[in-house]
């Protein structure tokens, strides 16, 4: 195979989840349905929060940003996959691949930060209820979102730009349905030591530290809740965190599953299939978790649907 440096017009081949031609129409229909459900569900969550003044609180402010992040994550990966299936063309340019990898990392890191910020919000609400409005003011919430976005952007740009140092063989095959940064680096024909170190540092920072913050928050929450004498009071306190805890379990659980599958199997296809849960299914399920387990959200969605039907 010929070699090409980072400035050449390298074509990457996204092999997807299956090479079976008979499965392509099924996969197209499945992922198109998932994408539409993800877009509509998260959009409804955002519109419901914006339209209902009762939901203009820090918790729902973070939920709306999480829904927007889920929309962006799905839009980064699924449309290109659908185009490749429809056109029966696996090719993606080096620039396109690097751009997709950058945005995928950005929104994955941002979701980690948002989940950690939401855990802090629940920690303050349950452990310091009398000081909640003073601590979780609009300025702090905006700063948390801004810091999350800036740090995620810097991380994504740094990891993406270091790929420019690498040399690639022509027509590189990536056994994935999108340009995942670790798969891109594995396909390089030059040394990747620095890239791997940076990825491990980024994973520890955005995955490890944020998860540790979430664990600390919920440890304090559980400790505080068990000090409440009445069972009804305990249930009420836990119910405000149930949806967030479900989303955290789904996000980090599927992420851990991808890491484990990468470590125990030599099949990239198995890892790609496992990553579908992490990068596709999670974003689709989040709106259902927040709408089905939250009475305020249910009421806001009913009001929104009523307004929409009245215009039709």
CORHUVEN-V584955 format. One record per residue. N is the residue number from 1. SS is DSSP state (a for helix, b for strand, c for the rest). Layout:
n=N ss=SS
n=N ss=SS
This chain:
n=1 ss=c
n=2 ss=c
n=3 ss=b
n=4 ss=b
n=5 ss=c
n=6 ss=c
n=7 ss=c
n=8 ss=c
n=9 ss=c
n=10 ss=c
n=11 ss=b
n=12 ss=b
n=13 ss=b
n=14 ss=b
n=15 ss=c
n=16 ss=c
n=17 ss=c
n=18 ss=c
n=19 ss=c
n=20 ss=c
n=21 ss=a
n=22 ss=a
n=23 ss=a
n=24 ss=a
n=25 ss=a
n=26 ss=a
n=27 ss=a
n=28 ss=a
n=29 ss=a
n=30 ss=a
n=31 ss=a
n=32 ss=a
n=33 ss=a
n=34 ss=a
n=35 ss=a
n=36 ss=a
n=37 ss=a
n=38 ss=a
n=39 ss=a
n=40 ss=a
n=41 ss=a
n=42 ss=a
n=43 ss=a
n=44 ss=a
n=45 ss=a
n=46 ss=a
n=47 ss=a
n=48 ss=a
n=49 ss=a
n=50 ss=a
n=51 ss=a
n=52 ss=c
n=53 ss=a
n=54 ss=a
n=55 ss=a
n=56 ss=c
n=57 ss=c
n=58 ss=a
n=59 ss=a
n=60 ss=a
n=61 ss=a
n=62 ss=a
n=63 ss=a
n=64 ss=a
n=65 ss=a
n=66 ss=a
n=67 ss=a
n=68 ss=a
n=69 ss=a
n=70 ss=a
n=71 ss=a
n=72 ss=a
n=73 ss=a
n=74 ss=a
n=75 ss=a
n=76 ss=a
n=77 ss=a
n=78 ss=a
n=79 ss=a
n=80 ss=a
n=81 ss=a
n=82 ss=a
n=83 ss=a
n=84 ss=a
n=85 ss=a
n=86 ss=a
n=87 ss=a
n=88 ss=c
n=89 ss=c
n=90 ss=c
n=91 ss=b
n=92 ss=b
n=93 ss=b
n=94 ss=a
n=95 ss=a
n=96 ss=a
n=97 ss=a
n=98 ss=a
n=99 ss=a
n=100 ss=a
n=101 ss=a
n=102 ss=a
n=103 ss=a
n=104 ss=a
n=105 ss=a
n=106 ss=a
n=107 ss=a
n=108 ss=a
n=109 ss=a
n=110 ss=a
n=111 ss=a
n=112 ss=a
n=113 ss=a
n=114 ss=a
n=115 ss=a
n=116 ss=a
n=117 ss=a
n=118 ss=a
n=119 ss=a
n=120 ss=a
n=121 ss=a
n=122 ss=a
n=123 ss=a
n=124 ss=a
n=125 ss=a
n=126 ss=a
n=127 ss=a
n=128 ss=c
n=129 ss=a
n=130 ss=a
n=131 ss=a
n=132 ss=a
n=133 ss=a
n=134 ss=a
n=135 ss=a
n=136 ss=c
n=137 ss=c
n=138 ss=a
n=139 ss=a
n=140 ss=a
n=141 ss=a
n=142 ss=a
n=143 ss=a
n=144 ss=a
n=145 ss=a
n=146 ss=a
n=147 ss=a
n=148 ss=a
n=149 ss=a
n=150 ss=a
n=151 ss=a
n=152 ss=a
n=153 ss=a
n=154 ss=a
n=155 ss=a
n=156 ss=a
n=157 ss=a
n=158 ss=a
n=159 ss=a
n=160 ss=a
n=161 ss=a
n=162 ss=a
n=163 ss=a
n=164 ss=c
n=165 ss=c
n=166 ss=c
n=167 ss=c
n=168 ss=b
n=169 ss=b
n=170 ss=c
n=171 ss=c
n=172 ss=b
n=173 ss=b
n=174 ss=b
n=175 ss=c
n=176 ss=c
n=177 ss=c
n=178 ss=c
n=179 ss=c
n=180 ss=c
n=181 ss=a
n=182 ss=a
n=183 ss=a
n=184 ss=a
n=185 ss=a
n=186 ss=a
n=187 ss=c
n=188 ss=b
n=189 ss=c
n=190 ss=c
n=191 ss=c
n=192 ss=c
n=193 ss=a
n=194 ss=a
n=195 ss=a
n=196 ss=a
n=197 ss=a
n=198 ss=a
n=199 ss=a
n=200 ss=a
n=201 ss=a
n=202 ss=a
n=203 ss=a
n=204 ss=a
n=205 ss=a
n=206 ss=a
n=207 ss=a
n=208 ss=a
n=209 ss=a
n=210 ss=a
n=211 ss=a
n=212 ss=a
n=213 ss=a
n=214 ss=a
n=215 ss=a
n=216 ss=a
n=217 ss=a
n=218 ss=a
n=219 ss=a
n=220 ss=a
n=221 ss=a
n=222 ss=a
n=223 ss=a
n=224 ss=a
n=225 ss=a
n=226 ss=c
n=227 ss=c
n=228 ss=c
n=229 ss=c
n=230 ss=c
n=231 ss=a
n=232 ss=a
n=233 ss=a
n=234 ss=a
n=235 ss=a
n=236 ss=a
n=237 ss=a
n=238 ss=a
n=239 ss=a
n=240 ss=a
n=241 ss=a
n=242 ss=a
n=243 ss=a
n=244 ss=a
n=245 ss=a
n=246 ss=a
n=247 ss=a
n=248 ss=a
n=249 ss=a
n=250 ss=a
n=251 ss=a
n=252 ss=a
n=253 ss=a
n=254 ss=a
n=255 ss=a
n=256 ss=a
n=257 ss=a
n=258 ss=a
n=259 ss=a
n=260 ss=a
n=261 ss=a
n=262 ss=a
n=263 ss=a
n=264 ss=a
n=265 ss=c
n=266 ss=c
n=267 ss=c
n=268 ss=a
n=269 ss=a
n=270 ss=a
n=271 ss=a
n=272 ss=a
n=273 ss=a
n=274 ss=a
n=275 ss=a
n=276 ss=a
n=277 ss=a
n=278 ss=a
n=279 ss=a
n=280 ss=a
n=281 ss=a
n=282 ss=a
n=283 ss=a
n=284 ss=a
n=285 ss=a
n=286 ss=a
n=287 ss=a
n=288 ss=a
n=289 ss=a
n=290 ss=a
n=291 ss=a
n=292 ss=a
n=293 ss=c
n=294 ss=c
n=295 ss=a
n=296 ss=a
n=297 ss=a
n=298 ss=a
n=299 ss=a
n=300 ss=a
n=301 ss=a
n=302 ss=a
n=303 ss=a
n=304 ss=a
n=305 ss=a
n=306 ss=a
n=307 ss=a
n=308 ss=a
n=309 ss=a
n=310 ss=a
n=311 ss=a
n=312 ss=c
